[in-house]
Every structure is written in structure tokens, then in C-alpha cells.
């Protein structure tokens, strides 16, 4: 399922990109139609700004519908709640978490799953996948707002090796990795002072 999730998330990211392009073009056109610069929207009165945005959303309606259809398809493949699913459902959630595609709404969904997984008894293999995933997220480029939820999840699943690996990222050369690993490690050590000896 990983390839299908990866493909679907890539399609969602592409559909959202098309939506944004159409929306921004339509907004600029509407501002020009009103005799305004495309960059003047922040200075508009609230009512006029709402009218301009409405015109843009109307123009991008088809692109939004396609993006939302793909999101429904993705969410239809995933269990609604980790707490009430079986081991296969947890594996499907982990596959979704491991699919490293920055797609519309997926970061929020990952954050929700991280939060709910704290209430689930994972198998040793699932815990190991989660540790590997944590290191991958910390190493990947880009801002990941869901990292704070991942960090809180990892408090109960961290081991000395993860603490040491995160410490190595904190002291590494990648600025992206340093910042994210530092956040995650700080949260883990706050909840697990027993791991401080391993960094």
C-alpha cells in the first residue's frame, strides 16, 4: 500500500498546487478588473476583500473539488482511529506516516495520528518502525509542524539508541536536522530523564 499512498499524496500535492495557481491568477484578475494592483488585497476593506476572494474560489472550484476528492480517497484507505483498529490498521497508519510527501491537509492528519497513537499498545516491530520514522522526519528538509506531536509520541517509545541518534543529528551539519532533532530530543528528555546518559 505504501506506493499507492505515496502516489495518492503526490497527486494531492499536485492538485493543491493547481488550485493555488488558478486561485492566485483569478484573484489577480479580479483585482485588476477593479483597477487595483494584484498586490493591493491587504489594503482592501474587509467586504471588498471577501468579494475578491469569492471570485478566486469560484474560479478554482474544479481544482478544489479534485483535490478534495483525492483527500477523501486517501482518508478512506486509513483507519478512522488508531485506538479502535487492529494491528493491520496500525501498519496502514504507519505506512501513511512514512510516506514523505508534503501534501495539503496531510500534516494535520499525521499530527492527529501521532496524538492518538499514544493510546495504542504497539508491537516491537511497529515501535522500531516509529523510531526509524522519527529519525527520517528529523533528517528531512522542510518545516514539519507535526514534529511536536511526534516528539510527544516518542517519549514512551524512545530508547538509548534513538536518543544517541537524535543527539548525532543535533550535532550534525544539516540545519534542518539540527532544529527538528533538537526539538524532539528536548521533549523526549523532558519526559525520559533516564536517557540523558546516552547523548
Secondary structure, DSSP 8 states (H G I E B T S, - for coil): -HHHHHHHHHHHHHHHHHHHHHHHHHHHHHHHHTT--TT-GGGS-HHHHHHHHHHHHHHTHHHHHHHHHHHHHHHHHS-S-GGGS-HHHHHHHHHHHH-----TTHHHHHHHHHHHHTTS---HHHHHHHHHHHHHHHHSSS--TTHHHHHHHHTTT--HHHHHHHHHHHTSS-HHHHHHHHHHHHHHHHH-GGGGGG-
